[in-house]
Amino acid sequence: MRKPISIGVVGIGFGQQVLVPAFRSDARCMIAGICASRFDRAQQVAQALNIPRAYRDGNELAAAPDISAVAIATPPGIQATVALAAARAGKHVFCEKPLALDASQARELLAAVRASKAAHAIDFEFAEMDAWQQTRRILQEGSLGEIRQVVLSWRVETYSYRAQTHSWKTQLENGGGTLNNFASHTFYYLEWLFGPIARLSARLTPRESGGAEARADLWLEFEAGFPGSASIAADAFLGPGHRLEVYGDAGSLVLENPTSDYMRGFTLRVATRKSGRFDEIPVMQDAGGQDGRISPVSRIVSRFLDAVESGGEVSPNLRDGLRVQILIDAARAGDRTGGWQTVAGGVDQS
């Protein structure tokens, strides 16, 4: 029998809630260790989840000889440091979004995993869901005709804003903010659906000293020639949720989720000039009873483990993470300057 791939998990928030069960859903691996910002908390979680060993920090875990792959769920600045140490130690790396604090860090990390020939993946989850895959299929089939406009609205109130907690997610220096937490997903799936963004501008609010933006309004131009806009808020009391609208010259599409579960609850409706009305397209929903993020993450995990075993490439990977980081940096520059930022498609061209 083949020896299981040993996984070390860094972080006990998303780490224990999603990464541990996602990796445990695949029999090819085992969770061999976990660490947290406090060793006593890591020990408690390790005992509760029957994980053999707790580590004092991510660097210690990354250096452990019995760990084959490191899965990281920490704030971006910490993630970049741990992932770099893991890559340089020859470990395979599974990262959260956003990849780092800026594109410079992300480039260094991508170079490190390429040099070590390690498998690497990043957790962009929306493309793993049936509703989003059906949306992509409809766009590729061309039933909407030539795309005229894309409009995205994602307006919710997160726990950090509702409870007014002290959290890294609202602190810019630690990698918080709506661009990092929400628009990172948005940038990835918009390019996954519509192709590269050619240029963008942004308005971030509020601009509080030391605080991260709660709201991001983005204006986009795609290389394919049509415009897009995105309005994203993490402090929208009773916000309507997540909605993508696509308008073509032969039809329109609406993908939306008004529920508080970010991953479950999407409906898909399509209208054509022939039908003259919106018809709902049946989509599969992941089963309830567990965190809605576990199933989509598990699909990326499965491809990651395939790459660990075969040496192939995962999608999405850290190259995609760098591309998103370039777009995030451009949005911040657009907000500072009030002007458009060119973001040539891909990574090497940017």
N, C-alpha and C positions, 0 to 999 in steps of 0.2 A: 504494500500500500504506500502511495506517495505521501511524503511528510507534508502536513498542512503549512500553508503560508502564514507566518507569524506576523500579526499586525499590532503595532503600538498606536494608541489613540492619545492625542494631545488635546486636552480640554474636556471639561465635564458638564458643560451646558448642552449645546448641540451634540457634543461628542457622545455623551451617555444616552441622550434622548433619541438620536437618529443614527449616528455613525456605528455605534456598537451593534444595535439590532440589524442595521443594513448589512454590515460585514458578516454578522452571524447567520444571515439568511443564505449564505453561500457556504456549502460544506467544504470547499477547498481551503478555507482559512480558519484561523483561530485568533481570538484577541489575547495577546500574550502580556500586554502591559498597558497602563494608563497613567497619565500625570495631570496635574492641575497647578494653579498658581500657589496653592497651599498643599503641602505634603500630607497633612492630616486629612484633608478633604479627599485627596486622591486615594488614600488608604481606605477611607470609608466607602467610596464608590467601588473600588476594586473588590472589597469584601462583599458589598451588596450585589454586585453583578458577577461574582465568581470569576474575577480576572486574576491570574496568578500573581502579578506583581504591580506595585505602585512605584512610580519614579518621582524624583524630586522636581525635575523640570524637563522641558522638551529636549534640551541639548543632551541631557543624560540618557533619555530614552532613545534619541536618534543615534547615539554612539553605542548602544547595547548590542553585543554581537549576536544575540538570539532574536533580534527584531529584523525582519526582512523588509517590511514596508511601514511607513509612517502616515497615519491619517490625522490631519490637523483641523481643529475647529477652535481657533483663537482669534482675537483681534488682528487686523491685517499686518501691523508692524511686527508683532510677535510671530505670526505665521511665517513671514518672509525669513526671519532669522532662523527659526527651527527648520523650515524646509530647506534652506541653504545648507545647514549643517547635515541634514539627512542626505541630501543629494551628494555632498562631498564625501560622505561616509559610504556611498554606494547603495543607499536605500531607495526603494521605490517610494513615490510621493503622491498622496491624495490630498488635495487642498480644497479649502472653501473659497468662496468669492467674497470680496475682491482679493486678488492674489497678493497684493502688497500695498504699501502706502503711496507709491507712485510708479511710473513706468520704468524709471531707472532701476529700482529694486526688482521689479518684475523681469526686466531684461537679464539682470545678473542671475536670477533664479532659473530662468529658462536656459541660459547658457550652461549652468551647473548641471541640470538634469540631462541635457544633451551630451555634455562631456562624460558623464558617468554612465550613459546609455541606460538610465533607469526608466522604468515605466512611470508615466505621470498623468494625472487626471485632475480635473477641477469640477466642482459640484454646481453646474448650471442645470437646474432641475426641470424648468418648465417644458423644455423640448422633449422630456421623457413621457409626457402625458398624452393620452390618446386625442383629447380635444385639440391640442396644439399640433400634433402630427397630422390630424385630419385637416386642420387649417393649412398647413404647408402643402399637403397633397392638392387641395382645392386651388391654391395659388399656382402650383406647378402645372396643373391641368389647364389653366388659363380660362376657366369658366367665368371669371369676373372681367375678362378683357384686359385692356391696358390699364394699369393702376394709375389712378389720379391723385390719391391722397391716403395717408395713413394717420390715424389719430389714436393716441393711447392716453388713457386716464387710469391712474392707480392711486386712489385716495382712501387711506385708512387712518386709524389712530392706533399706534403701537402701544404696548404695555408701558414702555419707558415714558412716553408722553402722557398717557392716561394716569399713571400712578405718580408721575413726576419723580422718578427714581434717579439716582446717581449712577449712570451707566456709560460704558465706553461708547455705546451706540449713539450717544448725543455729544461726544467729545471729538472734535476734529483732530487733535493731535494723536489720538489713539486709533484713528481710522474710522470714526463714526460718521454719521451723516446720511442723508437720504440718497445721495449719489452712490455711496459705497454699498449701502444696505439694500436698496431697491433698484436704482438705475443700473447697477452692475448686471442684474438679471435682464433688465430691459434692453440694454445695449446688445447683449449676446443674442437674445431671441429675435430682436428686430433684424439683425444682420443674418441670422439663421433663416428667417422667413423671406426677407426682401433683398438680400445682398448688401454689399458694403455701403456704409455711409460715407459720403464724399466730404461734407463739411457740416458744422453745427455751431450753434450759439446757445447760451444758457442764461437764466436768471435764477439765482439761488437766494432763498430767504428763510428765516431772518439772518442778518449778518451781525451776529453777536460776538463780542470779543471772547475768544477761547471756545465758543460753542460751534457745533456743526449745524449745517443747514437742515431745516425740517422739511422744506419744500424745494423742488427743482422743476423749473419749467424749461423745456428744451425745444429748440427748433432745428429740424434736420433736413438735409438734402441727400437723397440716395444717388449713388452712381448711375442707377437705372433712369434717373431723370425726374422723379416725382418727389414732392415734399412730404414731410411728416412732422408731427408735433407730439410731445409727451408732457403731461402734467402729473407730477408725482408728489404725494404728501404723506408724511408719517404722523402728522398732528391733526388730522381731519376728523373731528368728533362726528360720529355716525356717518362717516364717509361711505360712498356707494360701492366701494370695492375696486375691482380690477376689470377694465374694459378696453378691448382693442377693436377699432372700427377700420375697415378697409373699403375704399370706394374705387371702383373701376368703371370703365365706360360701358360695360355690359352687365354689371351686377355689384352687389355690396355684401359685406360679411361683418358679422358682429360676434365676437368671442368675449364672454363676460362671466364674472364670478362675484356675486354680491355677498358671499358668505365670509365668515371670519377665518375659515380654513383656507390658507393660501393655495393649497394644492388640490383640494377637492371642491366640487361645486360648479365647475365651468360648464356653460352651455354654448352651443355653436349654432348660429342661424345664418342662412344664406338667402339672398334674394337675387333673382335674375330678371331681366326685362321681359323674358318670356312668361315667367310665373307671376310677376307683378306683386309679389308679396314675400315676406320673410318666412322661410320654412326651417324648422329645427332639424339639425343633422344629429342622429343618434351618436352618442359617444360613450365609451366605457369609462366608468369611475372606479378608482381603486377602492377596495373594500374598507369599510369603516372599522372601528374598534382599536385602532392604533394611530399614532401620529401620522398625519397625511403626507409627511415628507419622506417617510421610510421607504415606501415602494418606489418612487422615482429615483431616490438616491441608490437603492439596491440595484437598479438597472445599470447605472454608471459603475457601481462597484463591480458588477459581473464583468463588464468590459475591461475594467482596470485589472482584474485578476486574470482575464484572458491574456492581457499584454504582459503581465508579470510572468506567466508561464511560457508564452510564445515569443516574446520580444517585439510584438507588433505595436501599433500606435493606437492610443485611446482617443475617442472623441466624446466630449470636449476635453482638451488638455491644456497645459500651461501656456502654449502658444495662443490659445483662445483667451486665456486669462490675461496675457500681455496685451492683446488687442483691446480688450475691454478696459484695461488700465489706461491705454492711450486715449480712449474715448472719454474716460472720466477726467483725465488730466486736461484734455481739450475743453471739456465743459467748464472746469474751474477757470481756465484761461479766458474762455468766452465771457464768463461772469465778471472777471476782473477788468477786462478791456472793453466790454460792451460790444464786441465785434464777432464776426464769423471766424471759425478756426477750421483750417483744412486738415482732414484726417484721411489721407489716401488709404485705399483698401488694403487689408492685410497688415502684417507686422513689419516685414523687412523694408517696405516702402514708406512706413510712417516715420 
